[in-house]
């Protein structure tokens, strides 16, 4: 049986089926390799996906695996015995000869380009290590293909550049939009200013020119009425009608002139103008308005006073036209360097229910609301419009540079 086992072992060794033999002896088990200890490593190098070679200290290729020949586009038999120098190009920060000398001091790792048949160059990563084995001095070389990595880096760089271009384009567009918005804001402010100036001019013309003409007409009619006894009854009746019409026209012109631009706003300030307007609104609309104003309100900048007065006008006009409320309240308070105007009603919403603040759904806002918003924005303030089941509240907050300390507000019921 022992002889048969030995014969089978011998046949297996001859057939190349045995790589090593385990022998038991006085010193324990020992392993003897039959094909050389380098065999597993050679198999690994032959099958690896990276180029590998053994070089002489002068850079002559002594051994190369098929992958390196494939990377260089050169037959393996022609590659052996060749100098790697003729395949190298653009070694990072040094020459290939200098790199070979530096390997004697320790492993070196660099990026380089290898010349490939066809006139192209392959980006690679070279790892060189000194090789000293049984009197042989050489260099072990591992070549890693970086073309895929470079392609990804290039693609990433192109993507980053595209993103940078898009960001730059968007920044330019936003800058252009900001310039356009600033131009529109300036234009809007100028239009509001021109509108106020035109209202002031028309109000002055109505009061000083047309009003005076109607007053002269009323005086002439009054003179005719003094001598009306000689007229027929029909003429006297027509004359009385003319007198009444002249009186109504005079009243309407005065009211229209004051609504366009109340002279009190220029002469004595916002407090008196608000008081006058609310009194007239109560008489015309029959809506009871609770008015609360600071007892002493110093003069504010003209644009602030005009903006607050126009917001009051528009808000009370909306109450009269849309809300159906029988009452309303107007409150003005001073808070540090801010003035707050608040108008409330107890009726139906004066704007669509979807709008909770003036910043939402601007396309649904009317011209009057847009005007209020633009006036407030021009002055760096804030406009809020809120709806509840109890009614609508319009609140405008405007900054004022100098406001004297005010005593507690007084309240009066207008109408």
JOQUIUR-V83026 format. One record per pair of residues at least 4 apart in sequence whose C-alpha atoms are under 8 Angstrom apart, sorted by the first residue. I is the first residue (numbers start at 1). J is the second residue. Records with the same first field share a line. If there is no record, write none. Layout:
I=J, J
//
This chain:
1=5
2=6
3=7
4=8
5=9
6=10
7=11
8=12
9=13
10=14
11=15
12=16, 17, 18
13=17, 18, 19
18=34
19=33, 34, 35
20=31, 32, 33, 34, 35
21=31, 32, 33, 34
22=29, 30, 31, 32
23=29, 30, 31, 32
24=28, 29, 30
25=29, 30
33=37
35=39
38=42
39=43
40=44
41=45
42=46
43=47
44=48
45=52, 65
46=65, 66, 67
48=67
49=67
50=67, 68, 142, 143, 144, 145
51=64, 65, 66, 67, 68, 69, 71, 142, 143, 144
52=64, 65, 67, 68, 140, 141, 142, 143
53=61, 62, 63, 64, 65, 68, 140, 141, 142
54=61, 62, 63, 64, 138, 139, 140, 141
55=59, 60, 61, 62, 63, 138, 139, 140, 141
56=60, 61, 62, 137, 138, 139
57=100, 101, 137, 138, 139
58=83, 97, 100
59=83, 84, 85, 100
60=80, 81, 82, 83, 84
61=79, 80, 81, 82, 83, 84
62=80, 81
63=80
64=68, 69, 76, 79, 80
65=69, 76
66=70, 76
67=71
68=72, 143
69=73, 74, 75, 76, 79
70=74, 75
71=116, 122, 145
72=87, 114, 115, 116, 117
73=116, 117
74=78, 79, 117
75=79
76=80
78=82
83=87
84=88
85=96, 97
86=115
87=114, 115, 116
88=96, 112, 113, 114, 115
89=112, 113, 114, 115
90=112, 113
91=95, 96, 110, 111, 112, 113
92=110, 111, 112
94=98, 99
95=99
96=100
97=101
98=102
99=103, 108
100=104
101=105
102=106, 108
103=107, 108, 128, 129, 130, 139
104=130
106=129, 130
107=127, 128, 129, 130
108=126, 127, 128, 129
109=125, 126, 127, 128
110=125, 126, 127
111=123, 124, 125, 126
112=123, 124, 125, 126
113=121, 122, 123, 124
114=121, 122, 123, 124
115=119, 120, 121, 122
116=120, 121, 122
122=145, 146, 147
123=145, 146, 147, 150
124=143, 144, 145, 146, 147
125=143, 144, 145, 146
126=141, 142, 143, 144
127=141, 142, 143
128=139, 140, 141, 142
129=139, 140, 141
130=137, 138, 139, 140
131=136, 137, 138, 139, 140
132=136, 137, 138
133=137
146=150
147=151
148=152
149=153
150=154
151=155
152=156
153=157
154=158
155=159
156=160
157=161
158=162
159=163
160=164
161=165
162=166
163=167
164=168
165=169
166=170
167=171
168=172
169=173
170=174
171=175
172=176
173=177
174=178
175=179
176=180
177=181
178=182
179=183
180=184
181=185
182=186
183=187
184=188
185=189, 378
186=190
187=191
188=192, 374
189=193, 374, 375, 378
190=194
191=195
192=196, 375
193=197
194=198
195=199
196=200, 261
197=201
198=202
199=203, 260, 261
200=204, 260, 261
201=205
202=206, 257, 260
203=207, 256, 257, 258, 260, 261
204=208, 209, 257
205=209, 210
206=210, 211, 253, 254, 257
207=211, 212, 253, 254, 257
208=212
209=213
210=214
211=215, 250, 253, 254
212=216
213=217
214=218, 246, 249, 250
215=219, 246, 250
216=220
217=221, 246
218=222, 243, 246, 247
219=223
220=224
221=225, 239, 242, 243
222=226, 243
223=227
224=228, 239
225=236, 239, 240
227=231
228=236
229=236
231=235, 236
232=236
233=237
234=238
235=239
236=240
237=241
238=242
239=243
240=244
241=245
242=246
243=247
244=248
245=249
246=250
247=251
248=252
249=253
250=254
251=255
252=256
253=257
254=258
255=259
256=260
257=261, 262
258=262, 263
259=277
261=265
262=266, 273
263=267
264=268, 269, 270, 272, 273
265=269, 270, 272, 273, 305, 306
268=272, 273
269=273, 298, 299, 300, 305
270=274, 297, 299, 305, 309
271=275, 293, 297
272=276
273=277, 309
274=278, 309, 312
275=279
276=280
277=281
278=282, 289, 291, 414
279=283, 414, 415
280=284
281=285, 286, 287
282=286, 287, 288, 289, 414, 415
283=287, 415
285=320
286=326
287=320, 325, 326, 327, 328
288=326, 327, 328, 413, 414, 415
289=327, 328, 329, 330, 413, 414, 415
290=327, 328, 329, 330, 411, 412, 413, 414
291=329, 330, 331, 411, 412, 413, 414
292=329, 330, 331, 332, 409, 410, 411, 412
293=331, 332, 333, 409, 410, 411
294=332, 333, 334, 406, 407, 408, 409, 410
295=406, 407, 408, 409, 410
296=406, 407
297=404, 406
298=403, 404
300=304, 305, 400, 402, 403
301=305, 400
302=306
303=307
304=308, 379, 398, 400
305=309
306=310
307=311, 372, 375, 376
308=312, 341, 396
309=313
310=314, 372
311=315, 372, 396
312=316, 343
313=317
314=318, 368, 369, 372
315=319, 343, 394
316=320, 343
317=321
318=322, 323, 350
319=323, 324, 325, 328, 345, 347, 350
320=324, 325
322=348, 349, 350
323=345, 346, 347, 348, 349, 350
324=347, 348
325=345, 346, 347, 348
326=346, 347
327=345, 346
328=343, 344, 345, 346
329=342, 343, 344, 345
330=341, 342, 343, 344
331=340, 341, 342, 343
332=339, 340, 341, 342
333=339, 340, 341, 409
334=338, 339, 340, 403, 406
335=339, 340
336=403, 405
337=399, 400, 401, 402, 403
338=397, 398, 399, 400, 403
339=397, 398, 399, 400
340=395, 396, 397, 398
341=395, 396, 397
342=393, 394, 395, 396
343=393, 394, 395
344=391, 392, 393, 394
345=390, 391, 392, 393
346=390, 391, 392
347=390, 391, 392
348=391, 392
349=353, 387, 388, 391, 392
350=392
351=355, 365
352=364
353=387
354=361
355=360, 361, 386
356=360, 385, 386, 387
357=384, 385, 386
358=362, 365, 373, 383, 384, 385
361=365
362=370
365=369, 370
366=370
367=371
368=372
369=373
370=374
371=375
372=376, 383
373=377, 383
374=378
375=379
376=380, 381, 382, 383, 396, 397, 398
377=381, 382
379=398, 399
380=398, 399
381=396, 397, 398, 399
382=396, 397, 398
383=394, 395, 396, 397
384=393, 394, 395, 396
385=392, 393, 394, 395
386=392, 393, 394
387=391, 392, 393
388=392
//
